[in-house]
Amino acid sequence: MFGIKLRELRSSHGLTQIQLAKELGVSKQCVSNWENDNILPSIDMLIRISQYFYVSCDYLLELDNKIYLDVSDITPSQRAIIQKLIQEFKNVNG
């Protein structure tokens, strides 16, 4: 299950396994093994992956389906705009 989530995140960010491996400081084979659910990352690496993709470890482990956006470095009015956009997307898709 972890592998599917990781593959979806990597693909949605337009990254190859090689590019993600470089970003995380691991081998391409390591990323491939994670995506194929052959092995799980260490707890430290799980945290690094979650921080890289701005998701929770619970999301990666399928304990929670929420994806979080880090908006801490923008103004309240900018956050409001993003919230309105998200609501618009939900209304269109929902």
C-alpha positions in Angstrom: 0.0 0.0 0.0 2.8 2.4 0.8 4.3 1.7 -2.6 1.1 2.8 -4.4 1.0 6.1 -2.5 4.6 6.8 -3.1 4.3 6.1 -6.8 1.2 8.3 -7.1 3.0 11.2 -5.3 6.2 10.8 -7.4 4.3 10.7 -10.6 2.0 13.6 -9.7 5.2 15.7 -9.1 6.6 14.7 -12.5 9.6 12.9 -11.0 11.3 9.8 -12.1 12.5 7.2 -9.6 16.0 8.4 -10.3 15.1 12.0 -9.6 13.3 11.2 -6.4 16.2 9.0 -5.3 18.6 11.9 -5.8 16.3 14.2 -3.8 16.2 11.8 -0.9 19.9 10.7 -1.1 19.1 7.0 -1.8 19.5 4.7 -4.8 17.0 4.3 -7.6 16.7 0.6 -6.6 15.7 1.7 -3.1 12.8 3.8 -4.5 11.8 1.0 -6.8 11.8 -1.5 -3.9 9.6 0.9 -1.9 7.2 1.4 -4.8 6.9 -2.4 -5.3 6.3 -2.9 -1.6 9.4 -5.1 -1.3 10.7 -3.1 1.6 9.5 -0.2 3.7 11.6 2.9 4.4 13.1 3.5 7.8 11.1 5.8 10.1 13.6 8.6 9.5 13.2 8.2 5.7 9.4 8.0 6.0 9.5 11.3 7.7 11.8 12.8 5.0 9.5 11.5 2.3 6.4 13.0 4.1 8.2 16.3 4.4 9.3 16.3 0.8 5.8 15.7 -0.5 4.1 17.8 2.2 1.9 14.9 3.3 1.7 13.2 6.7 3.2 9.9 7.6 -0.3 8.7 8.3 -1.2 9.5 4.7 1.7 7.5 3.3 0.8 4.6 5.5 -2.9 4.9 4.6 -4.0 5.8 8.1 -5.4 9.1 6.9 -6.5 10.3 3.4 -5.9 14.0 4.0 -3.2 15.9 2.1 -1.8 19.0 3.7 -0.4 22.1 2.0 2.3 24.1 3.8 1.0 27.7 3.6 2.9 29.0 6.6 5.1 31.4 4.6 2.2 33.2 2.8 -0.1 36.0 4.0 -3.6 35.4 5.4 -5.1 37.0 2.2 -3.1 34.6 0.0 -4.3 31.6 2.1 -7.8 32.8 1.7 -7.4 32.8 -2.1 -6.0 29.3 -2.0 -8.9 28.2 0.2 -11.4 29.7 -2.3 -9.6 27.9 -5.2 -9.8 24.6 -3.4 -13.5 25.1 -2.7 -14.1 25.9 -6.3 -12.3 22.7 -7.4 -14.4 20.7 -4.9 -17.6 22.3 -6.3 -16.6 21.4 -9.9 -15.7 17.9 -9.0 -18.3 17.2 -6.4 
